[in-house]
């Protein structure tokens, strides 16, 4: 116990550097993190405020929390003063919900009163901004992407990829020109402009040299050269940094947000199988929490390769759980780097290590659909080319895998368009419950799946709170006929055919007390997204019809173009228009007669300034207005 305590103290000494200031008197309680739980503080939305505390005592400790907010913040949930018990030798998280302003600086102060004369003080602050990156399409790429030759791009595009994850060699001209010529998007490996960047930004168990203002200035020529180039989606920063690199990485990410706020600064972090010394953190959850609160990325990306030589990994789903939980807490999209290759010597004799088997087609499918069931909106295949990549496989094996990846990428892009409009609200397991995963609880929309097969059940909501769910067959060796029970009575049921990019109605289902039941064949490792429509209890009407005067837009916030979707409940003259914050009508998108039904139209805001806008639908018996945020 004493060795563990000394180790923890050593780690905590380095934690008080990211996103807040803390002052402490003598105490076993350490405020590890006190932050606004967002990596971008967007205007006019709820902003969680969270404190993470370590109790280094061998007993539970009761403390008093007092918080003070800036005048432009209001408290929605939680109390300005509260009492909580901190468990011994453990972390405790306490959160509040604040409502932020449309602009300006915000701050919060915290007092943790441990006892008479023993008070810890902490502060955090931030700036509300309407300039930030937003995800507008499903992120599908490979690590390492094609080399700078057209033949490599032909092969890559043939597998249905459209993102090049890392263009190397400043000034990046050749790679960007190839990306543009092939209608793709790319990320520039911008830290390569920084002197000695490898030592300053990578590594695990050493203290790096501090990144200077002069180092950051070396990125300016690249930023200026490409800031208006639409094929450049962002900047690739680094892979698998230890926590001692977070301070330097925060400087890079913050600088890029300031100079080019519409672009993603992409970093990939360790998976759960990394050693504590590699992460430079107490445990994996601590590592990810610190990364999000200190570096403040706009996407969370990780890797964990599941298929080992003689077994499957034990912590794959636990890793998915932690990434999903913390990404949703910080309101971020999240990406899974999944296993494309094995390391068998007959395939890759120059491999630097061993221990992975090459996944079968259904195992590749397992990795894709388990990620989608957990709400991931990005997938990167590892490893595409170079001496120990996929391109080093014998021609016959490479052709087999290429066909699988091409098909899966097609499905990912199709279903990804649907998933980008949804939010993950739960991911559970039926029957076999892996380490760190959660059993399907009672009372959920899906009440059960018959038989002994094992499934992942992912729940989703759209912008108007309609239900969707995905059933994923964890058996990658056999197709299964799944009989699924729902707690609600169905009026209509559809599934998404990812191969044909279409919703298909299921007519064979039963409705009785207390709900509904249907069966579906789910192939090995596959997942299927369903869209149910319900009957009101005791009323013969659909509770959420497609023509129920729905009004929404996606993406929101958006950079250039957003799609406004609306419905008309009866044949009527309608007007769909856009106004600015001053109430001035700047665009009439539709002014015509519409029959009862659902419609969609694009609003191109390329020529408008960043900011908040409102779109309104007026029809015979309806008038609705919604807010959207434009961020170039």
PAMILUM-991902 format. One line per field, with one value per residue (C-alpha): residue number from 1; x, y negated, z negated; residue in three letters. Coordinates in nm, 2 decimals, always signed. Layout:
pos	(NUM;...)
east	(X;...)
north	(Y;...)
up	(Z;...)
code	(ala;...)
***
This chain:
pos	(1;2;3;4;5;6;7;8;9;10;11;12;13;14;15;16;17;18;19;20;21;22;23;24;25;26;27;28;29;30;31;32;33;34;35;36;37;38;39;40;41;42;43;44;45;46;47;48;49;50;51;52;53;54;55;56;57;58;59;60;61;62;63;64;65;66;67;68;69;70;71;72;73;74;75;76;77;78;79;80;81;82;83;84;85;86;87;88;89;90;91;92;93;94;95;96;97;98;99;100;101;102;103;104;105;106;107;108;109;110;111;112;113;114;115;116;117;118;119;120;121;122;123;124;125;126;127;128;129;130;131;132;133;134;135;136;137;138;139;140;141;142;143;144;145;146;147;148;149;150;151;152;153;154;155;156;157;158;159;160;161;162;163;164;165;166;167;168;169;170;171;172;173;174;175;176;177;178;179;180;181;182;183;184;185;186;187;188;189;190;191;192;193;194;195;196;197;198;199;200;201;202;203;204;205;206;207;208;209;210;211;212;213;214;215;216;217;218;219;220;221;222;223;224;225;226;227;228;229;230;231;232;233;234;235;236;237;238;239;240;241;242;243;244;245;246;247;248;249;250;251;252;253;254;255;256;257;258;259;260;261;262;263;264;265;266;267;268;269;270;271;272;273;274;275;276;277;278;279;280;281;282;283;284;285;286;287;288;289;290;291;292;293;294;295;296;297;298;299;300;301;302;303;304;305;306;307;308;309;310;311;312;313;314;315;316;317;318;319;320;321;322;323;324;325;326;327;328;329;330;331;332;333;334;335;336;337;338;339;340;341;342;343;344;345;346;347;348;349;350;351;352;353;354;355;356;357;358;359;360;361;362;363;364;365;366;367;368;369;370;371;372;373;374;375;376;377;378;379;380;381;382;383;384;385;386;387;388;389;390;391;392;393;394;395;396;397;398;399;400;401;402;403;404;405;406;407;408;409;410;411;412;413;414;415;416;417;418;419;420;421;422;423;424;425;426;427;428;429;430;431;432;433;434;435;436;437;438;439;440;441;442;443;444;445;446;447;448;449;450;451;452;453;454;455;456;457;458;459;460;461;462;463;464;465;466;467;468;469;470;471;472;473;474;475;476;477;478;479;480;481;482;483;484;485;486;487;488;489;490;491;492;493;494;495;496;497;498;499;500;501;502;503;504;505;506;507;508;509;510;511;512;513;514;515;516;517;518;519;520;521;522;523;524;525;526;527;528;529;530;531;532;533;534;535;536;537;538;539;540;541;542;543;544;545;546;547;548;549;550;551;552;553;554;555;556;557;558;559;560;561;562;563;564;565;566;567;568;569;570;571;572;573;574;575;576;577;578;579;580;581;582;583;584;585;586;587;588;589;590;591;592;593;594;595;596;597;598;599;600;601;602;603;604;605;606;607;608;609;610;611;612;613;614;615;616;617;618;619;620;621;622;623;624;625;626;627;628;629;630;631;632)
east	(+0.00;+0.28;+0.45;+0.12;+0.07;+0.42;+0.37;+0.03;+0.19;+0.46;+0.21;-0.01;+0.28;+0.27;-0.10;-0.18;-0.07;-0.36;-0.66;-0.68;-0.49;-0.50;-0.38;-0.38;-0.30;-0.17;-0.42;-0.46;-0.71;-0.58;-0.78;-0.64;-0.86;-1.12;-1.24;-1.53;-1.60;-1.58;-1.28;-1.45;-1.68;-1.96;-2.20;-2.53;-2.52;-2.49;-2.14;-2.07;-1.82;-1.64;-1.39;-1.18;-1.04;-0.79;-0.82;-0.48;-0.61;-0.66;-1.01;-1.32;-1.31;-1.61;-1.56;-1.76;-1.77;-1.83;-1.83;-1.85;-1.92;-1.86;-2.17;-2.23;-2.27;-2.58;-2.61;-2.87;-2.79;-2.60;-2.56;-2.33;-2.25;-2.27;-2.12;-1.97;-1.78;-1.45;-1.36;-1.02;-0.74;-0.97;-1.09;-1.42;-1.59;-1.84;-2.01;-2.24;-2.41;-2.38;-2.54;-2.30;-2.33;-2.32;-1.97;-1.70;-1.48;-1.61;-1.45;-1.53;-1.38;-1.38;-1.32;-1.28;-1.31;-1.16;-1.16;-1.09;-0.80;-0.77;-0.91;-0.81;-0.88;-0.90;-0.99;-1.07;-1.15;-1.22;-1.34;-1.67;-1.60;-1.81;-1.50;-1.43;-1.41;-1.72;-1.75;-1.94;-1.88;-1.79;-1.41;-1.28;-0.91;-0.61;-0.28;-0.04;-0.21;-0.10;+0.24;+0.28;+0.21;-0.11;-0.10;-0.11;-0.41;-0.59;-0.55;-0.66;-0.96;-1.06;-1.10;-1.35;-1.12;-1.15;-0.93;-0.55;-0.45;-0.11;+0.07;+0.44;+0.73;+0.67;+0.56;+0.33;+0.27;+0.30;+0.07;-0.20;-0.20;-0.26;-0.54;-0.71;-0.67;-0.84;-1.13;-1.01;-0.94;-0.61;-0.43;-0.09;+0.18;+0.24;+0.47;+0.74;+0.81;+0.90;+1.27;+1.33;+0.95;+0.98;+1.15;+0.92;+0.59;+0.64;+0.76;+0.63;+0.86;+1.09;+1.03;+1.05;+1.20;+0.95;+0.78;+0.86;+0.67;+0.94;+0.86;+0.49;+0.58;+0.74;+0.39;+0.27;+0.38;+0.19;-0.12;-0.13;-0.07;-0.35;-0.60;-0.84;-0.77;-1.09;-0.92;-0.72;-0.93;-0.69;-0.35;-0.20;-0.01;+0.12;+0.06;+0.03;+0.18;+0.26;+0.09;+0.41;+0.38;+0.03;+0.16;+0.34;+0.05;-0.19;+0.03;+0.01;-0.36;-0.44;-0.22;-0.39;-0.74;-0.64;-0.48;-0.71;-1.02;-1.22;-0.96;-0.92;-0.59;-0.57;-0.39;-0.42;-0.38;-0.29;-0.52;-0.60;-0.33;-0.05;+0.16;+0.13;+0.48;+0.39;+0.08;+0.26;-0.08;-0.23;-0.46;-0.62;-0.93;-0.70;-0.49;-0.79;-0.94;-0.62;-0.57;-0.92;-0.90;-0.54;-0.49;-0.85;-0.88;-1.19;-1.19;-1.09;-0.90;-0.75;-0.63;-0.66;-0.58;-0.81;-0.72;-0.41;-0.22;-0.39;-0.68;-0.89;-0.79;-0.95;-1.00;-1.14;-1.49;-1.36;-1.16;-1.47;-1.67;-1.41;-1.36;-1.73;-1.80;-1.54;-1.60;-1.97;-1.89;-1.67;-1.92;-1.67;-1.69;-1.47;-1.26;-1.15;-0.83;-0.90;-0.69;-0.64;-0.33;-0.17;+0.20;+0.25;+0.60;+0.48;+0.29;+0.52;+0.87;+1.00;+0.75;+0.90;+0.70;+0.46;+0.14;-0.15;-0.34;-0.47;-0.85;-1.09;-1.36;-1.61;-1.36;-1.30;-1.68;-1.69;-1.44;-1.64;-1.99;-1.88;-1.74;-2.06;-2.28;-2.08;-2.14;-1.80;-1.81;-1.46;-1.28;-0.91;-0.76;-0.42;-0.19;-0.22;+0.12;+0.50;+0.73;+0.49;+0.16;-0.12;+0.06;+0.33;+0.09;+0.12;-0.10;-0.36;-0.41;-0.40;-0.67;-0.89;-0.86;-0.89;-1.23;-1.34;-1.22;-1.37;-1.71;-1.69;-1.58;-1.88;-2.11;-1.93;-1.98;-2.35;-2.44;-2.21;-2.43;-2.71;-2.51;-2.38;-2.74;-2.77;-2.63;-2.53;-2.74;-2.64;-2.43;-2.50;-2.43;-2.66;-2.54;-2.16;-2.06;-1.69;-1.46;-1.57;-1.89;-2.25;-2.54;-2.86;-3.06;-3.43;-3.66;-3.47;-3.64;-3.49;-3.61;-3.43;-3.29;-3.39;-3.13;-2.77;-2.59;-2.40;-2.49;-2.40;-2.71;-2.65;-2.92;-2.94;-3.15;-3.19;-3.23;-3.60;-3.55;-3.67;-3.54;-3.29;-3.11;-2.84;-2.81;-2.45;-2.38;-2.06;-2.03;-1.79;-1.80;-2.17;-2.48;-2.76;-3.14;-3.21;-3.56;-3.58;-3.83;-3.93;-4.11;-4.32;-4.59;-4.48;-4.66;-4.38;-4.03;-3.74;-3.38;-3.09;-2.95;-2.59;-2.50;-2.78;-2.78;-3.16;-3.41;-3.62;-3.95;-3.99;-4.35;-4.32;-4.34;-4.60;-4.76;-4.91;-4.89;-4.66;-4.48;-4.35;-4.13;-3.96;-3.68;-3.38;-3.09;-2.77;-2.45;-2.13;-1.98;-2.24;-2.46;-2.80;-2.94;-3.32;-3.57;-3.90;-4.22;-4.47;-4.84;-4.97;-5.10;-5.47;-5.47;-5.45;-5.21;-4.83;-4.65;-4.38;-4.50;-4.27;-4.52;-4.54;-4.40;-4.05;-3.78;-3.40;-3.07;-2.74;-2.46;-2.51;-2.27;-2.16;-1.88;-2.02;-2.33;-2.60;-2.91;-3.24;-3.50;-3.87;-4.21;-4.55;-4.84;-5.10;-5.10;-5.01;-4.83;-4.50;-4.21;-3.87;-3.64;-3.31;-3.27;-2.97;-2.94;-3.09;-3.40;-3.33;-3.44;-3.13;-3.25;-3.58;-3.50;-3.85;-4.17;-4.41;-4.70;-4.60;-4.79;-4.80;-4.46;-4.09;-3.85;-3.48;-3.29;-2.93;-2.84;-2.51;-2.36;-2.02;-2.07;-2.21;-2.01;-1.97;-2.23;-2.57;-2.86;-3.22;-3.43;-3.81;-4.08;-4.43;-4.72;-5.10;-5.11;-4.75;-4.47;-4.14;-3.80;-3.47;-3.11;-2.80;-2.44;-2.21;-1.84;-1.61)
north	(+0.00;-0.25;-0.19;-0.26;-0.58;-0.71;-0.63;-0.82;-1.12;-1.13;-1.13;-1.39;-1.63;-1.67;-1.70;-2.06;-2.22;-2.19;-2.42;-2.55;-2.68;-2.52;-2.63;-2.38;-2.36;-2.05;-1.77;-1.42;-1.56;-1.67;-1.86;-1.69;-1.88;-2.16;-2.24;-2.34;-2.00;-2.11;-2.14;-2.42;-2.67;-2.72;-3.02;-3.00;-2.63;-2.43;-2.40;-2.13;-2.22;-1.93;-1.87;-1.55;-1.48;-1.23;-1.12;-0.99;-0.91;-0.55;-0.66;-0.81;-1.19;-1.43;-1.76;-2.08;-2.23;-2.59;-2.74;-3.09;-3.17;-3.48;-3.70;-3.59;-3.22;-3.08;-2.74;-2.50;-2.18;-2.13;-2.37;-2.65;-2.48;-2.10;-1.82;-1.49;-1.20;-1.11;-0.74;-0.64;-0.60;-0.68;-0.94;-1.13;-1.34;-1.61;-1.81;-2.10;-2.23;-2.60;-2.80;-3.01;-3.35;-3.41;-3.56;-3.67;-3.53;-3.30;-3.17;-2.96;-2.94;-2.63;-2.59;-2.24;-2.27;-1.95;-2.07;-2.38;-2.57;-2.31;-2.45;-2.38;-2.66;-2.62;-2.83;-2.77;-3.00;-3.01;-3.21;-3.16;-3.12;-3.07;-2.96;-2.59;-2.27;-2.06;-1.71;-1.72;-1.37;-1.03;-1.02;-0.71;-0.67;-0.45;-0.46;-0.49;-0.64;-0.63;-0.75;-1.04;-0.87;-0.84;-0.46;-0.45;-0.69;-0.48;-0.18;-0.37;-0.52;-0.18;-0.07;-0.36;-0.58;-0.95;-1.08;-1.09;-1.09;-1.24;-1.43;-1.45;-1.67;-2.04;-2.24;-1.94;-2.06;-1.72;-1.54;-1.81;-1.83;-1.45;-1.48;-1.76;-1.57;-1.27;-1.45;-1.36;-1.54;-1.53;-1.62;-1.79;-1.66;-2.02;-1.95;-1.85;-2.22;-2.25;-2.19;-1.87;-1.82;-1.44;-1.49;-1.77;-1.60;-1.23;-0.98;-0.86;-0.85;-1.16;-1.53;-1.69;-2.03;-2.30;-2.41;-2.78;-3.06;-3.05;-2.68;-2.76;-3.04;-2.78;-2.65;-2.99;-2.95;-2.62;-2.76;-3.07;-2.86;-2.61;-2.79;-2.84;-2.51;-2.30;-1.97;-2.02;-1.89;-1.96;-1.89;-1.56;-1.63;-1.31;-0.95;-0.81;-1.08;-1.03;-1.27;-1.46;-1.58;-1.73;-2.08;-2.10;-1.95;-2.20;-2.48;-2.33;-2.26;-2.61;-2.78;-2.60;-2.68;-3.04;-3.06;-2.82;-2.74;-2.56;-2.27;-1.97;-1.92;-1.54;-1.34;-0.97;-0.85;-0.52;-0.23;-0.07;+0.20;-0.07;-0.05;-0.32;-0.44;-0.49;-0.69;-0.87;-0.84;-0.65;-0.45;-0.47;-0.66;-0.92;-0.94;-1.01;-1.25;-1.45;-1.45;-1.60;-1.85;-1.96;-1.94;-2.02;-1.83;-1.85;-1.47;-1.18;-0.90;-0.58;-0.24;+0.11;+0.42;+0.70;+1.01;+1.17;+1.47;+1.73;+1.54;+1.23;+0.93;+0.90;+0.52;+0.42;+0.34;+0.19;-0.05;-0.13;-0.20;-0.45;-0.63;-0.66;-0.78;-1.05;-1.16;-1.21;-1.39;-1.64;-1.65;-1.52;-1.29;-0.98;-0.76;-0.40;-0.29;+0.07;+0.37;+0.43;+0.65;+0.93;+0.98;+1.34;+1.38;+1.54;+1.21;+0.95;+1.08;+0.73;+0.68;+0.50;+0.72;+1.01;+1.12;+1.03;+1.25;+1.13;+1.08;+1.28;+1.09;+1.14;+1.03;+0.71;+0.67;+0.72;+0.44;+0.20;+0.27;+0.29;-0.06;-0.19;-0.03;-0.24;-0.56;-0.61;-0.85;-0.78;-0.46;-0.43;-0.11;-0.01;+0.05;-0.03;-0.03;-0.04;+0.26;+0.40;+0.28;+0.44;+0.37;+0.61;+0.91;+1.17;+1.07;+1.34;+1.25;+0.88;+0.92;+1.10;+0.84;+0.55;+0.68;+0.70;+0.35;+0.20;+0.35;+0.24;-0.11;-0.14;-0.04;-0.27;-0.57;-0.49;-0.42;-0.69;-0.96;-0.83;-0.80;-1.16;-1.28;-1.07;-1.07;-0.76;-0.73;-0.38;-0.08;+0.26;+0.63;+0.93;+1.26;+1.25;+0.94;+0.85;+0.68;+0.32;+0.35;+0.31;+0.56;+0.45;+0.31;+0.36;+0.09;+0.01;-0.01;+0.34;+0.56;+0.87;+1.10;+1.46;+1.74;+1.77;+1.57;+1.26;+0.91;+0.54;+0.32;-0.05;-0.31;-0.64;-0.95;-1.20;-1.58;-1.55;-1.26;-0.98;-0.64;-0.43;-0.11;+0.11;+0.49;+0.62;+0.99;+1.05;+1.40;+1.36;+1.72;+1.77;+1.59;+1.58;+1.54;+1.29;+1.26;+0.91;+0.79;+0.42;+0.26;+0.04;+0.13;+0.08;-0.10;-0.08;+0.07;+0.01;+0.12;-0.05;+0.15;+0.02;+0.19;+0.02;-0.30;-0.28;-0.23;+0.08;+0.15;+0.47;+0.59;+0.91;+0.82;+0.89;+0.64;+0.76;+0.69;+0.55;+0.45;+0.59;+0.87;+0.94;+1.16;+1.07;+1.26;+1.09;+1.22;+1.30;+0.99;+0.76;+0.49;+0.36;+0.01;+0.00;-0.28;-0.21;-0.41;-0.35;-0.35;-0.58;-0.38;-0.35;-0.58;-0.45;-0.72;-0.71;-0.89;-1.04;-1.05;-1.17;-1.45;-1.59;-1.94;-1.84;-2.11;-2.04;-2.09;-1.89;-1.95;-2.22;-2.40;-2.39;-2.54;-2.61;-2.41;-2.26;-2.06;-2.18;-1.90;-1.98;-1.82;-1.95;-1.80;-1.89;-2.03;-2.40;-2.71;-2.72;-2.96;-2.85;-3.14;-3.24;-3.54;-3.69;-3.79;-4.13;-3.96;-4.05;-3.80;-3.72;-3.42;-3.27;-2.91;-2.79;-2.98;-2.76;-2.51;-2.17;-1.85;-1.67;-1.50;-1.54;-1.77;-1.87;-2.16;-2.28;-2.62;-2.74;-3.00;-3.03;-3.40;-3.48;-3.57;-3.32;-3.36;-3.26;-3.24;-3.13;-2.94;-2.95;-2.74;-2.89;-2.69;-2.68;-2.56;-2.58;-2.83;-2.71;-2.86;-2.69;-2.82;-2.72;-2.83;-2.90;-2.86;-2.91)
up	(+0.00;-0.09;+0.25;+0.43;+0.23;+0.31;+0.68;+0.68;+0.50;+0.77;+1.05;+0.89;+0.85;+1.23;+1.28;+1.17;+1.50;+1.74;+1.77;+1.41;+1.11;+0.77;+0.43;+0.15;-0.22;-0.39;-0.30;-0.16;+0.08;+0.42;+0.68;+0.99;+1.24;+1.23;+1.58;+1.80;+1.94;+2.30;+2.53;+2.71;+2.53;+2.78;+2.75;+2.58;+2.47;+2.15;+2.03;+1.76;+1.49;+1.33;+1.06;+1.03;+0.68;+0.55;+0.19;+0.08;-0.27;-0.39;-0.51;-0.35;-0.39;-0.39;-0.22;-0.15;+0.20;+0.27;+0.62;+0.75;+1.12;+1.33;+1.37;+1.72;+1.61;+1.45;+1.27;+1.41;+1.21;+0.89;+0.59;+0.51;+0.18;+0.12;-0.08;+0.05;-0.08;+0.09;+0.10;-0.03;+0.22;+0.51;+0.75;+0.71;+0.98;+0.90;+1.17;+1.22;+1.53;+1.62;+1.90;+2.09;+2.27;+2.65;+2.62;+2.37;+2.10;+1.83;+1.51;+1.21;+0.86;+0.63;+0.26;+0.12;-0.25;-0.41;-0.77;-0.98;-0.83;-0.55;-0.22;+0.14;+0.39;+0.77;+1.06;+1.43;+1.71;+2.08;+2.38;+2.56;+2.93;+3.25;+3.44;+3.42;+3.62;+3.67;+3.82;+4.15;+4.28;+4.14;+4.09;+4.29;+4.35;+4.32;+4.13;+4.32;+4.63;+4.99;+5.10;+5.33;+5.67;+5.87;+5.88;+5.50;+5.50;+5.76;+5.54;+5.23;+5.39;+5.52;+5.16;+5.11;+4.90;+4.93;+4.64;+4.65;+4.28;+4.31;+4.59;+4.50;+4.61;+4.59;+4.79;+4.87;+5.23;+5.40;+5.16;+5.15;+5.53;+5.55;+5.29;+5.49;+5.82;+5.67;+5.50;+5.15;+4.82;+4.62;+4.30;+4.31;+4.07;+3.96;+3.66;+3.91;+3.94;+3.57;+3.49;+3.30;+3.29;+3.24;+2.90;+2.79;+2.89;+2.87;+2.61;+2.28;+1.98;+2.01;+1.96;+2.31;+2.39;+2.37;+2.69;+2.75;+2.93;+3.19;+3.25;+3.30;+3.55;+3.78;+3.87;+4.00;+4.37;+4.40;+4.22;+4.45;+4.76;+4.70;+4.48;+4.78;+4.94;+4.90;+4.96;+4.64;+4.35;+4.08;+3.93;+3.81;+3.49;+3.33;+3.23;+2.87;+2.66;+2.29;+2.05;+2.00;+2.36;+2.30;+2.21;+2.54;+2.73;+2.58;+2.71;+3.07;+3.06;+2.91;+3.17;+3.46;+3.32;+3.31;+3.65;+3.84;+3.63;+3.89;+3.91;+3.69;+3.50;+3.50;+3.23;+3.16;+2.80;+2.65;+2.61;+2.27;+2.31;+2.28;+1.97;+1.69;+1.76;+2.13;+2.05;+1.75;+1.57;+1.28;+1.51;+1.85;+1.75;+1.58;+1.90;+2.13;+1.88;+1.85;+2.23;+2.29;+2.01;+2.07;+2.45;+2.54;+2.88;+3.10;+3.17;+2.95;+3.14;+3.00;+3.11;+2.96;+3.17;+3.07;+3.27;+3.12;+3.26;+3.04;+2.88;+2.87;+2.65;+2.31;+2.30;+2.64;+2.52;+2.20;+2.41;+2.62;+2.30;+2.17;+2.50;+2.55;+2.19;+2.19;+2.55;+2.46;+2.14;+2.33;+2.62;+2.88;+3.19;+3.15;+3.38;+3.35;+3.53;+3.61;+3.71;+4.08;+4.07;+3.87;+3.80;+3.92;+4.06;+4.38;+4.46;+4.31;+4.25;+4.16;+3.88;+3.58;+3.34;+3.34;+3.18;+3.41;+3.65;+3.98;+3.92;+4.14;+4.34;+4.06;+3.80;+3.99;+4.00;+3.62;+3.56;+3.79;+3.65;+3.28;+3.33;+3.49;+3.22;+2.97;+3.16;+3.33;+3.62;+3.74;+3.84;+3.94;+4.07;+3.95;+4.13;+4.50;+4.66;+4.61;+4.52;+4.25;+4.39;+4.59;+4.92;+4.82;+4.82;+5.10;+5.40;+5.34;+4.97;+5.05;+5.31;+5.06;+4.79;+5.04;+5.15;+4.79;+4.70;+5.01;+4.93;+4.56;+4.65;+4.88;+4.60;+4.35;+4.58;+4.63;+4.27;+4.15;+4.32;+4.10;+3.78;+3.81;+3.75;+3.44;+3.09;+2.90;+2.58;+2.47;+2.55;+2.38;+2.41;+2.42;+2.27;+2.27;+2.08;+2.14;+1.89;+1.83;+2.04;+1.93;+1.94;+2.12;+1.83;+1.77;+1.91;+2.23;+2.57;+2.66;+2.37;+2.48;+2.76;+2.75;+2.74;+2.61;+2.88;+2.77;+2.90;+2.86;+2.85;+2.93;+2.87;+3.06;+3.07;+3.35;+3.31;+3.23;+2.99;+3.22;+3.13;+3.33;+3.23;+3.36;+3.30;+3.36;+3.37;+3.17;+3.31;+3.60;+3.69;+3.76;+3.89;+3.63;+3.65;+3.37;+3.22;+3.07;+2.82;+2.79;+2.50;+2.73;+2.98;+3.33;+3.60;+3.85;+3.84;+4.09;+4.11;+4.29;+4.58;+4.57;+4.90;+5.09;+4.88;+4.82;+4.54;+4.59;+4.42;+4.22;+4.23;+4.04;+3.67;+3.40;+3.16;+2.84;+2.47;+2.36;+2.68;+3.01;+3.14;+3.47;+3.61;+3.83;+3.97;+3.87;+4.05;+3.86;+3.70;+3.86;+3.72;+3.83;+3.76;+3.70;+3.70;+3.51;+3.51;+3.23;+3.17;+2.89;+2.60;+2.65;+2.96;+3.32;+3.43;+3.49;+3.21;+3.43;+3.79;+4.06;+4.13;+3.77;+3.86;+3.79;+3.84;+3.80;+3.96;+3.98;+3.93;+3.66;+3.61;+3.97;+4.18;+4.53;+4.60;+4.38;+4.47;+4.33;+4.30;+4.25;+4.28;+4.38;+4.20;+4.46;+4.81;+4.77;+4.88;+4.69;+4.65;+4.52;+4.45;+4.27;+4.05;+3.87;+3.50;+3.59;+3.71;+4.08;+4.33;+4.53;+4.74;+4.85;+4.92;+5.01;+5.08;+5.26;+5.23;+5.07;+5.04;+4.71;+4.66;+4.56;+4.75;+4.73;+4.87;+4.85;+4.71;+4.86;+4.62;+4.79;+4.84;+4.49;+4.18;+3.89;+3.62;+3.50;+3.75;+3.73;+3.98;+3.97;+4.13;+4.18;+4.31;+4.28;+3.92;+3.82;+3.74;+3.60;+3.56;+3.49;+3.42;+3.62;+3.59;+3.88;+3.81;+4.11)
code	(unk;unk;unk;unk;unk;unk;unk;unk;unk;unk;unk;unk;unk;unk;unk;unk;unk;unk;unk;unk;unk;unk;unk;unk;unk;unk;unk;unk;unk;unk;unk;unk;unk;unk;unk;unk;unk;unk;unk;unk;unk;unk;unk;unk;unk;unk;unk;unk;unk;unk;unk;unk;unk;unk;unk;unk;unk;unk;unk;unk;unk;unk;unk;unk;unk;unk;unk;unk;unk;unk;unk;unk;unk;unk;unk;unk;unk;unk;unk;unk;unk;unk;unk;unk;unk;unk;unk;unk;unk;unk;unk;unk;unk;unk;unk;unk;unk;unk;unk;unk;unk;unk;unk;unk;unk;unk;unk;unk;unk;unk;unk;unk;unk;unk;unk;unk;unk;unk;unk;unk;unk;unk;unk;unk;unk;unk;unk;unk;unk;unk;unk;unk;unk;unk;unk;unk;unk;unk;unk;unk;unk;unk;unk;unk;unk;unk;unk;unk;unk;unk;unk;unk;unk;unk;unk;unk;unk;unk;unk;unk;unk;unk;unk;unk;unk;unk;unk;unk;unk;unk;unk;unk;unk;unk;unk;unk;unk;unk;unk;unk;unk;unk;unk;unk;unk;unk;unk;unk;unk;unk;unk;unk;unk;unk;unk;unk;unk;unk;unk;unk;unk;unk;unk;unk;unk;unk;unk;unk;unk;unk;unk;unk;unk;unk;unk;unk;unk;unk;unk;unk;unk;unk;unk;unk;unk;unk;unk;unk;unk;unk;unk;unk;unk;unk;unk;unk;unk;unk;unk;unk;unk;unk;unk;unk;unk;unk;unk;unk;unk;unk;unk;unk;unk;unk;unk;unk;unk;unk;unk;unk;unk;unk;unk;unk;unk;unk;unk;unk;unk;unk;unk;unk;unk;unk;unk;unk;unk;unk;unk;unk;unk;unk;unk;unk;unk;unk;unk;unk;unk;unk;unk;unk;unk;unk;unk;unk;unk;unk;unk;unk;unk;unk;unk;unk;unk;unk;unk;unk;unk;unk;unk;unk;unk;unk;unk;unk;unk;unk;unk;unk;unk;unk;unk;unk;unk;unk;unk;unk;unk;unk;unk;unk;unk;unk;unk;unk;unk;unk;unk;unk;unk;unk;unk;unk;unk;unk;unk;unk;unk;unk;unk;unk;unk;unk;unk;unk;unk;unk;unk;unk;unk;unk;unk;unk;unk;unk;unk;unk;unk;unk;unk;unk;unk;unk;unk;unk;unk;unk;unk;unk;unk;unk;unk;unk;unk;unk;unk;unk;unk;unk;unk;unk;unk;unk;unk;unk;unk;unk;unk;unk;unk;unk;unk;unk;unk;unk;unk;unk;unk;unk;unk;unk;unk;unk;unk;unk;unk;unk;unk;unk;unk;unk;unk;unk;unk;unk;unk;unk;unk;unk;unk;unk;unk;unk;unk;unk;unk;unk;unk;unk;unk;unk;unk;unk;unk;unk;unk;unk;unk;unk;unk;unk;unk;unk;unk;unk;unk;unk;unk;unk;unk;unk;unk;unk;unk;unk;unk;unk;unk;unk;unk;unk;unk;unk;unk;unk;unk;unk;unk;unk;unk;unk;unk;unk;unk;unk;unk;unk;unk;unk;unk;unk;unk;unk;unk;unk;unk;unk;unk;unk;unk;unk;unk;unk;unk;unk;unk;unk;unk;unk;unk;unk;unk;unk;unk;unk;unk;unk;unk;unk;unk;unk;unk;unk;unk;unk;unk;unk;unk;unk;unk;unk;unk;unk;unk;unk;unk;unk;unk;unk;unk;unk;unk;unk;unk;unk;unk;unk;unk;unk;unk;unk;unk;unk;unk;unk;unk;unk;unk;unk;unk;unk;unk;unk;unk;unk;unk;unk;unk;unk;unk;unk;unk;unk;unk;unk;unk;unk;unk;unk;unk;unk;unk;unk;unk;unk;unk;unk;unk;unk;unk;unk;unk;unk;unk;unk;unk;unk;unk;unk;unk;unk;unk;unk;unk;unk;unk;unk;unk;unk;unk;unk;unk;unk;unk;unk;unk;unk;unk;unk;unk;unk;unk;unk;unk;unk;unk;unk;unk;unk;unk;unk)
***
